[in-house]
Amino acid sequence: MTAPKEHPTKGPEAGAVYDLVVIGAGINGLGIARDAALRGLRVALVEKEDIGSGTSSWSGRLIHGGLRYLEQGDIRLVRESLREREILFRLAPHIVKPVPLMMPFYRHNRRSHWTIRAAMIAYDVLSFDKSPSNHKVLSRAETLRRFPQMSDDGLDGAAIFYDGQVVWSERLCAEVALQAAAEGCHIFTHCRVDGFTQDGQRLTGVTYTDELTGERHTLQTALAVNAAGPWVDKVLEGQTAGGKRHIGGAKGSHLVVDPFPGAPTDVVYYESRTDGRLVLVIPWGEKILIGTTDKKFDENPDLARADEAEVGYLLSEVNSLIPSANLTEADILYTYSGVRPLPYIPDQSEWKVPRSHVIHDHAPECRGLLSIIGGKLTTYRSLAEETVDEVFQRLGRKAPRCTTHKILFPGARVSDPGAYAARLADTTSVSRETVDRLVSIYGSRAGDILALGTETPALLEVFDDETGAIGAELVFTFENEFCRTLTDALIRRVMVGLNGTCGRDALERAADILARRRGWDDARRRRETQDYTNYIRRFDVPRQHMAAASVAAQ
């Protein structure tokens, strides 16, 4: 596959008319755009920030069947999720991998031992076509041998089962974007949708402003799908299709810490002592991820940040599970928060709102406009298939068969990643550690990155000591993966922005590399570094009164 070059700053071609415009480049919007383009539609995708910059980046990064959805009786969603999980294992094995999860049986649990056992059996039955093993039950002694530092107070044993993990969900989004572009989709990032043009009650176009150039453009189209996630209502604001509330956002926050004495090697999925919610401690690359919360959030999703109560809650929970951890807010490297695009159900708690998606038709106010309410990282492909079938119906055309369940991701085109990494290590001057890093993030495209060092050997030098990232990654992603800003590259492509310092220590070196390669003047370079510094403030730990909150939490 030949990857597209850097996102053009110019607008669409004069006179271009699309069959479909997709609004939002999260995983659902990307999946819809990719499927539609693959089935022969003329597609454009418009995103106010960057690929995967919203909710898709701020989850627990698990590709899961939704064990807790069994509590809500949503058997269909669990089966769909488990099927889609298996498809991702097969099509994107370089970035989506099976991981073991431990679910302890504590006597204080609101869910009984037998209720959990029954759920595990149902999970196995519903995932009859899976590649990982069925669940198994450990005795109390076996559980403590596997996880010695967990609290043994009231512990009766545990269940071990398997789900999937995508360490870098940002890379999942990037690769779906590459697939969409390869099929002819035009992708416009950092372009904020201003509204719609209509002929009476019929949609005729989507108007946007390029946030980096200030230019305004209208994409002529027969149909549009609003897949803006928690921003769905924001996109509709002031339009004929607006007025009714569709999204009842719930904020989920996570803490990121270094591995600590006694940290688990399995993902631990356990019941909160405080309120019975399910909390996770997740080995995540070289870090540990602790989450998540589930808190009603009616503000602008751009403003979602972890607050003191959430931090205190999560610290209290992990210290209860692992008494030797003694984590305080001083141990937190950073936090992140996202808003789940749940359906608006005012009289129901966020924890109990169904996770199934809805395709909402805005006719008769605006014929030709659909909005996606809900959706999950795991099920983006099947959601896209259903949506594109609906699009063809609206166009009055027969839908070609969907084939997205068969096509490997761009980075998955080697059968043996270990052997591939060994071959690369034998033919390049960089260390095996660097090669392994590249293969774990870019898969079979790692060789294309290393090839940049043939012409410019300096690009093979490490610019971030913590992760081992090399300059060629920055150049490659800017030229091939739709990056328009330094923030795009560091936070969502080369993954340096999610290291222990949020990329602060590597920022100046990264800016130097791109300034030389892209021809940035001093003003552009300063603006890029300042914009990055402003962006990562969202990850700061809320420290006001946190000393008291941490004491209270313990």
matplotlib code that plots the C-alpha trace (Angstrom):
import matplotlib.pyplot as plt

x = [0.0, 1.3, 0.4, -0.9, 1.3, 0.8, -2.7, -3.1, -3.8, -5.9, -9.6, -11.4, -11.1, -13.3, -16.6, -16.1, -19.3, -19.4, -21.8, -21.0, -19.4, -18.4, -18.0, -15.5, -12.3, -12.7, -12.7, -16.4, -16.1, -12.9, -14.5, -17.6, -15.4, -13.2, -16.1, -18.0, -14.9, -14.1, -17.6, -17.2, -18.7, -17.0, -16.3, -14.8, -14.1, -13.9, -12.4, -12.1, -8.8, -6.9, -7.4, -8.3, -8.0, -11.2, -12.8, -11.0, -7.7, -8.9, -10.4, -8.9, -7.4, -9.0, -10.6, -13.2, -16.4, -18.1, -18.4, -20.3, -22.9, -24.2, -25.5, -27.6, -28.9, -27.4, -26.5, -26.5, -23.8, -21.6, -21.7, -21.1, -18.1, -16.6, -16.9, -15.3, -12.6, -11.6, -11.6, -9.2, -6.9, -6.7, -6.5, -4.3, -2.2, 0.7, -1.3, -4.3, -3.2, -5.0, -4.3, -5.3, -7.6, -8.0, -11.3, -11.0, -13.7, -14.0, -16.6, -17.4, -18.4, -21.9, -21.8, -21.6, -18.9, -21.5, -22.9, -19.4, -18.9, -22.1, -21.1, -17.7, -19.5, -21.8, -18.8, -17.1, -20.3, -20.8, -17.1, -17.3, -15.2, -12.4, -8.7, -7.8, -8.5, -11.7, -11.7, -10.4, -11.0, -8.1, -8.3, -7.4, -3.8, -3.4, -4.6, -2.1, 0.7, -0.2, -0.7, 1.1, 0.6, -3.2, -5.3, -6.2, -8.9, -12.0, -10.4, -11.9, -10.1, -10.3, -11.3, -8.8, -10.2, -9.0, -9.8, -7.8, -5.6, -4.6, -1.7, -1.9, -5.5, -4.2, -2.3, -5.5, -7.1, -4.2, -4.2, -7.9, -7.4, -4.7, -7.1, -9.8, -7.4, -6.1, -9.6, -10.0, -11.4, -10.4, -9.5, -9.6, -8.2, -8.2, -11.3, -14.3, -17.8, -19.7, -23.0, -25.0, -26.4, -29.9, -32.3, -35.6, -35.4, -32.8, -29.1, -26.8, -23.5, -21.3, -19.5, -16.2, -13.4, -9.8, -8.6, -4.9, -5.4, -8.8, -10.2, -13.8, -15.1, -18.3, -18.3, -21.2, -22.8, -25.9, -25.6, -23.7, -23.0, -22.4, -20.0, -18.6, -19.0, -19.7, -19.6, -22.7, -25.0, -22.3, -22.2, -26.0, -26.2, -28.0, -29.0, -32.5, -31.7, -30.6, -32.7, -33.2, -30.5, -29.0, -25.8, -25.7, -22.0, -20.2, -16.6, -14.1, -10.7, -7.5, -4.3, -0.9, 1.8, 5.1, 5.2, 5.2, 6.2, 3.5, 1.9, 0.0, 1.2, -2.4, -5.0, -7.0, -10.8, -12.3, -15.3, -14.9, -15.3, -16.8, -19.7, -19.5, -18.4, -15.8, -12.3, -9.2, -5.5, -3.9, -0.3, 0.1, 3.4, 6.0, 3.4, 0.3, -3.1, -5.7, -9.3, -12.0, -14.5, -18.0, -19.3, -22.1, -20.5, -22.6, -19.8, -17.9, -16.1, -12.9, -12.8, -12.9, -10.2, -9.7, -10.9, -9.8, -12.7, -11.9, -8.2, -9.0, -11.4, -9.0, -6.1, -8.3, -9.4, -5.9, -4.5, -7.4, -6.6, -2.8, -2.1, 1.7, 1.2, 0.7, 0.2, -0.4, -0.9, 2.9, 3.2, 0.9, 2.8, -0.3, -4.1, -6.3, -10.1, -12.5, -16.3, -18.3, -21.0, -23.8, -27.5, -29.2, -31.4, -31.8, -33.3, -30.7, -27.2, -24.3, -23.2, -26.6, -27.0, -27.0, -23.7, -25.5, -25.3, -28.2, -28.2, -30.5, -32.2, -32.8, -35.6, -37.8, -35.9, -32.8, -33.2, -29.8, -28.3, -27.7, -26.1, -24.3, -25.2, -23.0, -20.5, -17.4, -13.8, -14.2, -17.3, -16.4, -16.2, -19.6, -21.1, -19.6, -20.9, -24.5, -24.2, -22.9, -25.7, -28.0, -26.2, -26.7, -30.4, -30.7, -29.0, -31.4, -28.5, -27.8, -25.1, -22.1, -21.0, -18.9, -15.4, -13.7, -13.7, -11.2, -8.6, -5.4, -4.4, -1.5, 1.0, -0.1, 1.3, 4.0, 3.2, 5.9, 6.6, 9.5, 11.2, 10.5, 12.1, 15.2, 15.6, 15.4, 17.9, 20.4, 20.1, 20.2, 22.6, 20.0, 19.7, 17.4, 15.5, 14.8, 13.6, 11.4, 9.8, 9.2, 7.6, 5.4, 4.0, 4.1, 4.2, 5.3, 5.7, 8.7, 11.0, 9.7, 10.7, 14.2, 14.6, 14.6, 18.0, 19.6, 19.5, 19.8, 21.6, 21.0, 17.3, 18.2, 19.3, 17.2, 15.5, 13.6, 15.7, 12.7, 11.0, 13.9, 12.0, 14.1, 13.8, 12.8, 9.4, 8.6, 9.5, 7.7, 4.4, 4.4, 4.8, 2.5, 0.0, -1.9, -0.1, -0.4, 1.0, 3.8, 1.1, -0.4, 2.9, 4.0, 0.7, -1.0, 1.5, 5.0, 3.5, 6.3, 3.6, 2.3, 5.7, 6.5, 6.9, 4.2, 7.0, 8.3, 11.9, 11.9, 9.9, 12.8, 14.6, 11.4, 10.7, 14.3, 14.0, 10.7, 11.7, 14.7, 12.8, 9.6, 11.3, 9.6, 10.8, 11.5, 7.9, 6.4, 8.7, 7.8, 4.1, 4.3, 6.1, 3.9, 0.7, 2.1, 2.9, -0.6, -2.2, -0.5, -1.8, -4.9, -2.9, -1.9, -2.8, -5.2, -3.1, -5.1, -6.2, -4.9, -2.8, -6.0, -7.9, -5.2, -5.2, -9.0, -8.9, -6.6]
y = [0.0, 3.5, 5.8, 9.3, 12.3, 15.0, 16.4, 19.2, 22.6, 23.6, 22.9, 20.4, 20.4, 22.9, 21.3, 18.2, 16.5, 13.7, 10.9, 11.1, 13.4, 12.0, 14.4, 13.2, 11.2, 9.1, 5.4, 5.3, 8.1, 6.6, 3.2, 4.6, 6.6, 3.6, 1.2, 3.6, 4.4, 0.7, 0.0, 2.7, 5.9, 9.3, 10.1, 13.1, 13.1, 16.3, 16.5, 19.6, 18.5, 15.4, 11.7, 9.9, 13.0, 12.6, 9.7, 7.1, 8.1, 8.3, 4.9, 2.1, 0.8, -2.6, -4.4, -6.3, -8.2, -6.1, -8.6, -6.1, -5.6, -9.0, -7.3, -5.1, -8.1, -6.8, -10.3, -9.0, -6.3, -8.8, -11.3, -8.5, -7.2, -10.7, -11.3, -8.0, -8.5, -11.7, -9.9, -7.4, -10.1, -11.5, -8.2, -6.1, -8.5, -6.0, -3.6, -5.7, -8.6, -11.0, -10.2, -12.1, -10.4, -11.4, -10.9, -11.5, -13.1, -11.0, -11.6, -7.9, -8.0, -7.1, -9.7, -13.1, -15.7, -17.7, -14.7, -14.1, -17.7, -17.8, -14.6, -16.2, -19.3, -17.1, -15.1, -18.3, -19.5, -16.2, -16.2, -19.7, -18.7, -17.1, -17.8, -17.2, -19.9, -20.2, -18.8, -20.7, -20.4, -20.1, -21.0, -18.5, -19.9, -20.0, -16.4, -15.1, -17.0, -15.3, -11.8, -11.9, -8.3, -8.1, -7.8, -11.2, -9.8, -11.7, -13.2, -16.5, -16.9, -15.4, -16.0, -15.6, -14.8, -13.2, -10.0, -7.8, -4.7, -2.0, -0.2, 2.6, 3.2, 6.3, 3.9, 1.9, 5.1, 6.1, 2.8, 2.9, 6.4, 5.1, 2.4, 5.0, 7.3, 4.3, 3.7, 7.4, 9.1, 12.8, 13.6, 17.1, 17.5, 20.6, 21.6, 22.6, 22.0, 25.3, 24.0, 22.5, 23.9, 22.7, 22.9, 23.1, 20.2, 18.3, 18.4, 19.7, 20.4, 20.6, 23.9, 24.0, 26.3, 25.2, 26.1, 26.4, 28.6, 30.3, 29.3, 28.3, 25.7, 23.8, 20.1, 19.4, 16.1, 14.0, 12.6, 13.3, 11.2, 13.1, 10.7, 13.4, 11.3, 13.5, 16.5, 15.3, 17.9, 20.6, 19.9, 20.2, 23.4, 26.2, 23.9, 22.9, 19.4, 20.7, 21.3, 17.8, 16.5, 13.2, 12.8, 12.3, 12.3, 10.4, 11.3, 8.6, 9.5, 7.4, 7.8, 6.8, 5.7, 3.9, 0.2, 0.0, -2.7, -5.4, -4.1, -6.9, -8.5, -9.3, -6.7, -6.8, -6.1, -5.8, -4.5, -1.2, -1.3, 2.2, 1.9, -1.5, -0.2, -2.2, -0.7, -1.8, -1.8, -2.3, -3.0, -0.6, -0.7, 0.4, 2.1, 1.2, 2.6, 2.9, 3.6, 4.3, 6.7, 7.2, 10.7, 12.7, 15.4, 18.1, 20.6, 20.9, 17.6, 19.6, 20.6, 17.1, 16.8, 14.5, 16.2, 15.9, 13.5, 11.2, 11.1, 10.4, 7.7, 5.8, 6.1, 4.8, 1.9, 0.8, 1.1, -1.0, -3.7, -3.5, -2.3, -2.2, 0.2, 3.3, 5.4, 9.2, 11.9, 12.5, 9.1, 10.1, 10.8, 12.3, 11.8, 11.7, 12.0, 11.3, 11.6, 8.6, 9.5, 7.7, 8.2, 11.0, 9.2, 11.8, 9.5, 6.8, 6.7, 6.8, 3.3, 1.8, 3.7, 1.1, 1.0, 0.0, 2.5, 4.3, 5.6, 8.7, 10.0, 13.8, 13.7, 15.5, 18.6, 17.7, 14.8, 13.2, 13.7, 10.9, 11.0, 8.2, 8.0, 5.8, 3.3, 1.5, 1.2, -2.6, -2.6, 0.3, -2.0, -3.5, -0.1, 1.2, -1.7, -1.1, 2.6, 2.3, -0.2, 2.5, 5.1, 3.0, 2.6, 6.4, 6.8, 4.4, 2.1, -1.5, -1.9, -4.0, -6.6, -5.3, -6.8, -5.0, -8.1, -9.7, -7.0, -6.8, -3.5, -1.7, -2.6, -6.3, -7.4, -9.7, -13.2, -13.3, -10.0, -11.5, -12.8, -9.5, -7.5, -9.8, -9.2, -5.5, -5.6, -7.5, -4.8, -1.6, 0.3, 0.9, -1.2, -4.2, -2.3, 0.5, -2.1, -3.8, -0.4, 0.4, -3.0, -2.8, 0.6, 0.5, -3.2, -4.0, -0.3, -0.1, -0.8, 2.3, 4.4, 2.9, 3.5, 7.2, 6.8, 5.6, 9.1, 10.9, 8.8, 11.5, 10.5, 7.2, 8.9, 8.8, 12.0, 10.8, 8.9, 7.4, 5.7, 5.4, 7.1, 8.2, 11.2, 9.2, 8.5, 12.2, 12.7, 9.5, 10.3, 14.0, 12.9, 9.8, 10.0, 13.3, 15.2, 18.9, 19.9, 18.9, 17.9, 15.5, 13.8, 13.5, 12.7, 10.5, 9.1, 8.4, 8.1, 10.1, 12.5, 9.7, 8.9, 9.7, 13.4, 13.8, 14.5, 17.6, 16.4, 15.6, 18.6, 20.8, 18.1, 17.0, 20.6, 20.9, 17.8, 18.9, 22.5, 21.4, 18.8, 20.9, 24.3, 25.9, 29.4, 30.5, 31.8, 28.5, 26.5, 28.6, 28.4, 24.6, 24.1, 26.6, 24.9, 21.6, 22.9, 24.3, 21.0, 18.8, 20.9, 18.8, 15.9, 17.7, 16.2, 18.4, 19.3, 21.9, 20.3, 16.9, 16.3, 16.3, 14.3, 11.6, 11.2, 11.0, 8.4, 6.1]
z = [0.0, -0.9, 2.0, 1.2, 1.7, 4.2, 4.6, 2.1, 3.6, 0.5, 0.4, -1.7, -5.5, -7.3, -8.3, -6.1, -5.2, -2.6, -2.0, 1.7, 4.2, 7.6, 10.5, 13.1, 12.8, 15.9, 15.4, 14.4, 11.8, 10.4, 10.2, 8.4, 5.9, 5.2, 4.6, 2.4, 0.3, 0.0, -1.3, -4.0, -2.6, -3.0, 0.6, 2.6, 6.3, 8.3, 11.8, 14.0, 15.5, 14.6, 13.8, 17.0, 19.1, 21.1, 23.0, 20.9, 22.6, 26.2, 27.0, 29.0, 25.7, 26.0, 23.1, 25.1, 24.9, 27.6, 30.4, 32.5, 29.7, 30.7, 33.9, 31.6, 29.8, 26.5, 25.1, 21.5, 22.3, 24.1, 21.3, 18.7, 20.8, 21.2, 17.4, 16.6, 19.2, 17.3, 14.0, 15.3, 16.7, 13.2, 11.1, 13.4, 15.5, 15.7, 17.8, 19.2, 21.4, 23.9, 27.5, 30.7, 33.2, 36.8, 38.6, 42.3, 44.4, 47.6, 50.2, 50.2, 46.5, 45.7, 42.9, 44.3, 43.5, 41.6, 39.7, 38.4, 37.6, 35.6, 33.8, 32.8, 31.5, 29.4, 28.2, 27.0, 25.3, 23.5, 22.3, 20.9, 17.9, 19.9, 19.8, 23.5, 26.1, 28.1, 31.7, 34.6, 38.4, 40.9, 44.5, 47.2, 47.4, 43.6, 43.3, 45.9, 44.2, 40.9, 42.5, 45.9, 46.9, 46.5, 49.7, 51.1, 53.4, 52.5, 49.4, 48.2, 44.8, 41.4, 37.8, 34.9, 31.5, 28.3, 26.4, 24.1, 24.5, 22.1, 23.9, 21.3, 20.3, 18.5, 16.1, 15.5, 14.4, 12.2, 10.4, 9.7, 8.3, 6.0, 4.8, 4.1, 2.2, 0.2, -1.0, -2.1, 1.0, 1.3, 4.9, 6.2, 9.8, 11.9, 10.1, 12.3, 10.8, 10.9, 9.6, 6.8, 3.5, 2.6, -0.3, 1.7, 4.0, 1.9, 2.9, 0.1, 1.8, 4.9, 5.6, 7.5, 8.6, 8.4, 11.9, 10.8, 7.7, 8.5, 5.1, 4.7, 2.4, 1.6, 0.7, -1.7, -0.7, -0.9, 2.6, 5.9, 8.9, 12.2, 14.0, 16.3, 19.4, 22.5, 20.2, 18.2, 19.7, 19.3, 15.5, 15.3, 17.4, 15.6, 12.7, 11.7, 12.9, 16.3, 19.4, 20.7, 23.0, 21.9, 24.0, 27.8, 28.2, 31.0, 31.8, 32.4, 33.9, 34.3, 36.3, 34.8, 37.1, 36.9, 37.9, 41.7, 44.1, 44.0, 40.8, 38.9, 35.7, 34.7, 34.1, 37.4, 37.0, 40.4, 42.3, 44.1, 47.9, 47.7, 45.3, 43.6, 40.2, 38.3, 38.4, 36.5, 37.1, 33.7, 32.8, 29.8, 28.0, 30.5, 32.7, 34.8, 34.0, 36.7, 35.9, 35.2, 36.6, 35.3, 36.0, 34.3, 32.2, 30.5, 29.7, 26.4, 26.0, 25.1, 28.8, 30.3, 32.9, 35.9, 39.1, 42.7, 43.6, 40.7, 41.6, 45.3, 44.4, 42.1, 44.6, 47.3, 45.3, 44.1, 47.7, 49.0, 46.4, 46.9, 50.4, 49.8, 46.9, 49.1, 46.0, 46.5, 44.0, 44.0, 42.2, 39.4, 36.2, 34.5, 34.1, 31.1, 30.6, 27.9, 27.5, 26.5, 23.9, 25.6, 24.7, 26.7, 29.3, 32.1, 34.7, 34.6, 36.2, 33.8, 34.9, 33.8, 30.4, 27.6, 25.5, 22.3, 19.5, 17.6, 14.1, 14.3, 11.2, 11.3, 8.7, 8.1, 9.5, 7.5, 5.1, 4.3, 7.8, 10.2, 13.6, 15.5, 19.1, 21.2, 19.9, 21.3, 20.2, 20.0, 17.7, 15.4, 12.3, 12.7, 13.5, 10.3, 8.3, 9.6, 8.9, 5.4, 4.6, 5.7, 3.6, 0.5, 1.3, 1.6, -1.8, -3.4, -4.4, -3.7, -1.1, -2.2, 0.2, 3.1, 3.2, 6.0, 8.1, 5.7, 5.0, 7.0, 8.5, 6.8, 9.6, 9.7, 6.4, 7.7, 9.0, 11.7, 13.4, 15.4, 12.3, 10.5, 13.4, 13.3, 9.6, 10.1, 12.9, 10.7, 7.9, 9.8, 12.2, 14.9, 18.0, 18.3, 21.0, 18.4, 15.9, 18.4, 19.3, 15.6, 14.9, 18.0, 16.9, 13.1, 12.4, 8.9, 8.1, 10.4, 7.4, 5.6, 8.6, 8.8, 5.0, 5.6, 7.4, 4.1, 2.8, 6.1, 8.7, 11.4, 11.3, 12.9, 16.1, 19.2, 20.1, 23.2, 25.7, 27.6, 24.7, 22.3, 19.5, 16.5, 14.2, 11.2, 12.9, 13.0, 9.4, 8.3, 10.1, 8.9, 5.3, 5.4, 8.2, 7.9, 10.6, 10.4, 13.8, 16.1, 18.7, 16.1, 15.7, 19.3, 21.0, 18.4, 16.0, 17.5, 21.0, 22.7, 24.1, 26.4, 28.0, 31.6, 31.0, 28.3, 25.9, 27.6, 27.6, 23.9, 22.7, 21.6, 19.8, 18.0, 17.0, 15.6, 13.5, 12.0, 11.5, 9.5, 7.4, 6.9, 6.5, 9.5, 10.3, 13.9, 14.4, 13.2, 15.4, 18.5, 17.8, 17.4, 20.7, 22.6, 21.2, 22.4, 25.9, 26.1, 24.9, 27.5, 30.4, 30.2, 31.6, 34.8, 38.1, 40.0, 43.0, 44.9, 48.2, 47.0, 50.1, 52.2, 49.6, 49.5, 53.3, 53.3, 50.5, 52.5]

ax = plt.figure().add_subplot(projection="3d")
ax.plot(x, y, z, "-o")
ax.set_aspect("equal")
plt.show()
